[in-house]
Amino acid sequence: MAEEPRSSEIGTELGRRLYKALTATGAELFQLLLDPDRQVLRSLLKNRNLNEDHLMVLLKRRDLGEDLLKAISQLDVSRHSHRLRIALAKNPGTPGPVMLVLLPHLHLFELVDLCTIPGVTPDQKFAAERTILQRLPTTELGNKMTLARRATAAVVAAILSEGEPRLMEACLNSPRLREVAILQFLNSAKATAETISLIARHPKWKARPNLRLAILKNRKTPDIWFTLLLPQLRAPEVRDLINSRRLRPAQKQLAQDELNRRSAR
């Protein structure tokens, strides 16, 4: 049974609103959802006529406060409604502990949307991103392909780091991919001749000096890229390659040949 406000409150304007919040019908509730007083809103949560549609409207407000949002999340209707879970997760006031309960129930691309929609707090975005990263090991290839196109920089970097050639182009084409993620991949054990070549020929990344050097410092880099890229390096950089302990003898010889050509001019 709904709790009624104390008798001392009934005669006041707030008391009348509190009583109305407890007893209003479904249609009347929509108007009460606009009330500025949080006591009234909390009383609304005790109204037996309150349903999912009312809560969806209420959760569009950005001034509810953590306590009220926590109370909404604990309602039976919220625990069983996927729509309400999403709405709660998107509300910037939803506290961290509630987010941790909500996020495992969201679908993969609902989490992606949560990372990119305006108005969501950095903490909410970080939590959603972390949930995506935790799911990556069991995510299907096709979904990873879509993630590589749509997800945040950290997610794209994580997909790139797996070294799957079929995902490489989608990652390299992502506007959110950062150069540092490619450098980290080129210096990792996952880099192969095929994936290095995909980076070396990519129109967006092939002219980056740091990436060019990282490509030439990898012993797995096919010799053709030494032939094509060495002429673009400064002489000290070519000498560093000759002295590198990481390169194969054939790669070092290509670097030496480049220096010899320059000396013969």
C-alpha positions in Angstrom: 0.0 0.0 0.0 1.3 3.5 -0.9 2.6 5.6 2.0 0.6 8.8 2.6 2.4 12.0 3.6 2.1 13.2 7.2 -1.1 15.0 8.1 0.9 18.2 8.8 1.9 18.3 5.1 -1.5 17.8 3.6 -2.5 21.4 3.9 0.5 22.7 2.2 1.0 23.0 -1.5 3.9 20.5 -1.4 1.8 18.2 0.7 -1.0 18.3 -1.9 1.6 17.5 -4.6 3.0 14.7 -2.6 -0.4 13.2 -2.1 -1.2 13.6 -5.8 2.0 11.8 -6.7 1.0 8.8 -4.6 -2.6 8.6 -5.9 -2.5 10.0 -9.5 -3.8 7.8 -12.4 -1.6 6.8 -15.3 -2.5 9.9 -17.4 -2.1 12.3 -14.5 1.3 10.9 -13.8 2.8 12.3 -17.0 2.2 15.9 -15.8 3.6 15.1 -12.4 6.8 13.9 -14.0 7.7 17.5 -14.6 7.6 18.5 -10.9 10.8 20.3 -9.8 10.7 18.8 -6.3 12.6 15.6 -5.8 10.3 14.6 -2.9 7.4 14.6 -5.3 9.4 12.5 -7.8 10.3 10.0 -5.1 6.7 9.8 -4.1 5.8 9.0 -7.7 8.0 5.9 -7.5 5.6 4.5 -4.9 2.5 5.0 -7.1 1.1 1.7 -8.2 0.0 3.2 -11.5 3.6 4.1 -12.5 4.7 2.1 -15.5 7.6 1.7 -17.9 6.4 4.6 -20.2 6.3 7.0 -17.3 9.8 6.1 -16.3 11.1 6.5 -19.8 9.8 10.0 -19.8 11.2 10.7 -16.3 14.7 9.4 -17.3 15.0 12.0 -20.0 15.4 14.6 -17.2 19.0 15.5 -16.4 18.4 16.8 -12.9 17.2 13.7 -11.1 20.2 13.2 -8.8 22.1 10.0 -7.9 19.7 8.9 -5.1 16.6 9.1 -7.2 18.3 7.3 -10.2 19.4 4.6 -7.8 15.9 4.2 -6.5 14.6 4.0 -10.1 17.1 1.3 -10.9 15.9 -0.8 -7.9 12.2 -0.8 -9.1 11.0 -4.2 -10.3 9.9 -2.7 -13.6 13.5 -1.4 -14.2 15.0 -4.7 -13.4 12.9 -6.4 -16.1 12.9 -3.7 -18.8 15.7 -3.5 -21.3 14.5 -0.1 -22.5 14.8 1.3 -18.9 18.3 -0.2 -18.5 19.4 1.7 -21.6 17.7 4.9 -20.5 19.3 4.7 -17.1 22.8 4.0 -18.6 22.4 7.1 -20.8 21.4 9.4 -18.0 24.5 11.4 -17.0 23.5 11.4 -13.3 23.4 7.6 -13.0 26.0 6.7 -10.3 28.9 4.4 -11.0 27.8 1.4 -9.0 24.5 1.4 -10.8 26.3 1.6 -14.2 28.4 -1.5 -13.3 25.1 -3.4 -12.7 23.5 -2.1 -16.0 26.3 -2.5 -18.5 26.6 -6.3 -18.6 23.0 -6.4 -19.7 23.4 -4.1 -22.7 24.1 -5.3 -26.2 27.5 -4.7 -27.8 26.4 -1.9 -30.1 24.3 -0.3 -27.4 27.6 0.0 -25.5 29.2 1.6 -28.6 26.3 4.1 -28.8 26.9 4.9 -25.1 30.5 5.8 -25.9 29.7 8.2 -28.6 26.4 9.9 -27.8 26.6 13.5 -26.6 25.8 14.3 -22.9 27.1 11.1 -21.4 29.8 11.6 -18.8 33.5 10.6 -19.3 33.1 8.0 -16.5 30.1 6.4 -18.3 31.9 6.3 -21.6 35.0 4.8 -19.9 32.8 2.1 -18.2 31.1 1.3 -21.4 34.4 1.1 -23.3 35.9 -1.2 -20.7 32.9 -3.5 -21.0 33.4 -3.7 -24.8 37.1 -4.5 -24.3 36.2 -7.3 -21.9 33.9 -8.8 -24.5 36.4 -8.6 -27.5 37.9 -12.1 -27.0 34.4 -13.7 -27.6 33.2 -11.2 -30.2 32.6 -12.6 -33.7 34.7 -11.4 -36.6 31.9 -9.6 -38.4 31.0 -7.6 -35.2 34.7 -6.8 -34.7 34.7 -5.4 -38.3 31.8 -3.1 -37.4 33.5 -2.1 -34.1 36.7 -1.2 -36.0 34.6 1.3 -38.0 32.4 2.7 -35.2 34.1 2.3 -31.8 36.4 4.5 -29.8 40.1 4.8 -30.2 40.9 2.4 -27.4 38.6 -0.3 -28.9 40.0 0.1 -32.4 43.5 -0.1 -31.0 42.7 -3.3 -29.2 41.3 -4.8 -32.4 44.3 -3.8 -34.3 46.6 -5.3 -31.7 45.1 -8.7 -32.4 46.9 -8.7 -35.8 44.0 -10.2 -37.8 44.7 -9.3 -41.4 41.0 -9.3 -42.2 40.4 -6.6 -39.6 43.5 -4.5 -40.4 42.0 -2.3 -43.2 38.9 -1.5 -41.2 41.1 -0.4 -38.3 43.5 1.6 -40.5 40.5 3.4 -42.1 39.0 4.4 -38.7 39.0 8.1 -38.1 39.6 7.4 -34.4 42.7 5.3 -34.8 45.8 7.0 -33.4 49.3 6.7 -34.7 50.6 5.5 -31.4 48.4 2.4 -31.6 50.0 1.5 -35.0 53.5 2.0 -33.6 52.7 -0.3 -30.7 51.5 -2.9 -33.1 54.5 -2.6 -35.3 56.7 -3.2 -32.3 54.7 -6.2 -31.1 55.1 -9.9 -31.8 51.7 -9.9 -33.6 53.1 -7.9 -36.6 53.6 -10.0 -39.7 54.9 -9.4 -43.2 51.3 -9.2 -44.4 50.0 -6.8 -41.8 53.2 -4.6 -42.0 52.6 -4.4 -45.7 49.0 -3.3 -45.2 50.2 -0.4 -43.1 53.1 0.5 -45.4 50.8 0.8 -48.4 47.9 2.5 -46.7 47.3 6.0 -48.1 46.7 7.7 -44.7 49.6 6.2 -42.8 52.4 5.4 -45.3 53.8 8.9 -45.2 54.1 9.2 -41.4 57.9 9.4 -40.6 57.6 7.6 -37.3 55.6 4.7 -38.9 58.0 4.6 -41.8 60.9 4.1 -39.4 59.0 1.5 -37.3 58.3 -0.4 -40.5 62.0 -0.4 -41.4 63.1 -1.5 -37.9 61.0 -4.7 -38.0 62.8 -7.8 -39.2 59.6 -9.2 -40.6 59.2 -6.3 -43.0 59.4 -7.6 -46.6 62.5 -6.4 -48.5 60.5 -4.5 -51.0 59.6 -1.9 -48.4 63.3 -1.2 -47.8 63.8 -0.6 -51.5 60.8 1.8 -51.6 61.2 3.6 -48.2 65.0 3.9 -47.7 65.4 6.7 -50.2 63.0 8.8 -48.1 65.2 8.5 -44.9 68.0 10.8 -43.8 71.5 9.4 -43.9 71.8 9.1 -40.0 68.6 7.1 -40.0 69.9 4.7 -42.6 73.1 4.3 -40.6 71.0 3.5 -37.5 69.3 0.7 -39.5 72.7 -0.7 -40.5 73.8 -0.9 -36.9 70.5 -2.3 -35.6 70.6 -5.7 -33.9 67.0 -6.3 -34.8 67.3 -6.5 -38.6 68.2 -9.4 -40.8 71.5 -9.3 -42.7 69.6 -8.9 -46.0 67.8 -5.9 -44.6 71.0 -4.3 -43.4 72.6 -4.9 -46.8 69.8 -3.0 -48.4 70.4 -0.1 -46.1 74.1 -0.2 -46.9 73.4 -0.3 -50.6 71.3 2.9 -50.2 74.2 4.6 -48.5 76.6 3.5 -51.2 74.3 4.9 -53.9 74.3 8.2 -52.2 78.1 8.3 -51.9 78.5 7.5 -55.6 76.4 10.5 -56.7 
